[in-house]
Amino acid sequence: MYLSKEEKQDLFEKHGKGKNDTGSAEGQIALFTHRIEHLSQHLKKNRQDYNTERSLVMLVGKRRRLLDYLMKKDILRYRAIVKELSLRK
C-alpha cells in the first residue's frame, strides 16, 4: 500500500491526539487529505480511471462532512486543522 503503518502513525501523532488515537476528527481529516492528494496524483496520470475518480469524489465528501461536524462541534479545532493542512472551503 502507498502508506505504511509507521507513516500512518506519524500522521495521527502529528495531527491527532496521539499515534494510537485513530478516531479523532483531526486525525481522520489528515488521513483523508493524504489519500485525496495520492488519488489526485494518480488521476493526473490516468485520466480515464473513472473508478478512482468516483472514489476521490466520495472521499472529498467524507472529509467535507467531517469538517462540517468539527466546525459545529468546536470552531477552534476546525480552524486549527484547516490552517495546518492548508485547506480551503
Secondary structure, 3 states (H helix, E strand, C coil): CCCCHHHHHHHHHHHCCCCCCCCCHHHHHHHHHHHHHHHHHHHHHCCCCHHHHHHHHHHHHHHHHHHHHHHHHCHHHHHHHHHHHCCCC
